[in-house]
Amino acid sequence: MHERFIENTNSLRKEELEVRNKLDSWKRELSAHRRLLAKSAMPVVPTDLTSDMRQLQKGVQSLDEQFEKAPFNMTYIVGLSHDVEETMDNFRDRVKALLRQVTYAEQLLQYANRYRRRDNEVHIALTLAENKFLHGEYGTAVEIGERVLGRFDEGAAREIRQRVEKGLEQQELLRK
C-alpha cells in the first residue's frame, strides 16, 4: 500500500513538473507571438486573431492560477493543459499562415506595381488591392495581385510565393 502511494505521488509530481514546464514555454511563446505580430509589416491584425490571443492568454492565466490553489487538482490541471496546448497549436498555425499571407501579399503588390502604368484598369486594380491590404483584407489583396500579374507575367506569382516560403523558413531556423 505504501509503495503504491509513493508511486502515485511520484506520478503526480512528474505530471505537475511537465505541466509547469509547458506552462512556462507557452508563456514565452505567447509573448514571442505578440512581439512578432507587433513588429510585422501587417497594417491590421485581424480581430479574430486578436480575440484568440486574448482567449489563449486567459487559458494560460487560468492554468497558472490552478497552481496557486491548495490543494490543487492535478486531473483538472492536466485536462486544462491539454486544452491550452490544442489552442496554442491552432494559434501558432494561424499566426504562421497569416504572416506568410501578409508577406506574400506585400511582395506581390510591390512586384505588380511595375505594371501600374500599363493601363488605367491595372492602376485601379492595384489601388484597390493596396486599400484591401491596408484594411486587413490580405486574401483579397493577394487575389487581385495574382490576377494583375497573371496578365503580364504568369510565373511571377509562383516565384514570389516560393521566395516568401524560403525566406520565412530561413527566419524560423535562425530563431531556433
N, C-alpha and C positions, 0 to 999 in steps of 0.2 A: 504494500500500500504506500509505504514511504517512498519507494523507488518510483512509483507511478506519479506521485505528487511532484517529485523532483523533475521527472521527465516533462510533465505538463507545464511546470513553472519555467523550465528552460525553453520549451517550445514557445510559450507566451513572450518570454524575453527576446527570443530570436525574432518573432513577428513584430514586436514593438520596435526593435532596432531597425528592421527592414523598412517599416513604415516611416520611422523618423528620418532615415536616410533618404527615402523617396521624397518625403515632405520638404526636406532641405533642398534637394535638387529641383523640385517643382517651383519652389520659391525663387531660386536663382534663374530658372528657365523663364518663368513668367516675367521677371524683371528684365531679362535679356530681350524677350519679345516686345515688351513695352518700349525699351530703348530703340530696338530695331525699327519698329513702326514709327517712332518719333523722328528718327534721323533718315528715314527713307525719303525718296523723291515723291512720295504719294501726297497729292494735294488734299485728299479727303480719305480718312479711314472709314470704311463702311460702318454704319451704325450697328448692324447685326454682329460684326466682329468685335466692336467695342463692347456691346452688350454681353457677348460670350466671354470676353476677357474679364468683365466685372463678375459674371457668374462663376468663372473659374477662380477668381480671387476670393470670392465668398466661400467656395468649396474648400480651398486651401486653408482659409482662415478658420472655417468650421472644424476641419480636421485638426488643426493646430490647437484649437480650444478644447478638443476632446482630451488632449493630453494634460490639460490643466485640471480637469475634474478628477476627484479622488473618491473612490477607486474608479479607474476607467475601464470601460467595457471593450476589451480587445476584439471581440467578434464584430461589434458595431464599427469600430475603428478600421478594421481590415476591410469590411464591406464598403465603408465610405471611401477608403483609399482606392479601391478598385473603380469606384465611380469617378473619382477625381482623375485617376490615371487614364480612363477612357476619354473623359472630357479633354484632358491635356493632349492626348494623341490626336483627337479630332481638331483641336485648336491649332496645334503645331502644323498639321497638314494644310489647314485653311490659310494660315499665315504664309507658308511657303508658296502655295498656289497663287495667293493674291500678289505677293511680291514678284513672282515670276510674270504674272499677267501685267502688272504695272510697269515693270522694266521693259517687257516686250512691247507694250503699247507706246511707251515713251520713245523707244528706239525706232519703232516702226513709223511713228509720226515724224520724227526727225528726218529719217531717210526719205519719207514720202514728200517732204517739203521741197525737195529738189524739183518736183514735177508741178509745183503750185502755179507757176507762171505759164504752163502749157495751155490751159484754158480756164475759163471762169467757173465751169462746173467742178473742176478739181479743186480750185481755190475755195469754193463754197463747201465742198465735202470735207476738206481738211480743216477748215474753220469750225465746222460742226463737230468733227472728231476731237479737236482740241478743246472745245467747250464741254463736250461729254467727259473728256479726261479730267478737266479741271473740276467738274461736279461729281466725280467719283464713279462715273459710268464707264469703267475701264473696258468691259466686254464690248460695248457698243463702239468705243473708240478703236478697238482692235479690228472689229468687223469693217468699219469704214476705211481704216488704213490699209487693210489687206485688199479691199476692193479697189482702192485707188492704185495701189502698187501692182495689182493683177493686170491692170490696163497697160502698164508701161514696162514692168519688169517682173515676170511671173515667178522667178526663183528667188527673188529678194526676200520675200516674207519668210520663206523656209530657212534661208541662210541667217536671217536676223534671229529667228526663233532658236536655231541651233547655237548661235553665238551667245545668246542670253542664257540658255541652258548650261553651256560650258562655263560661262562666267560665274553663274550662281553656284555651280558645283565646286569651282575653284575657291570661291569665297567661303563656302561651307567647310572645305578641307582646311583652309587657313585658320578658321575659328577653332578647330579641334586640336 
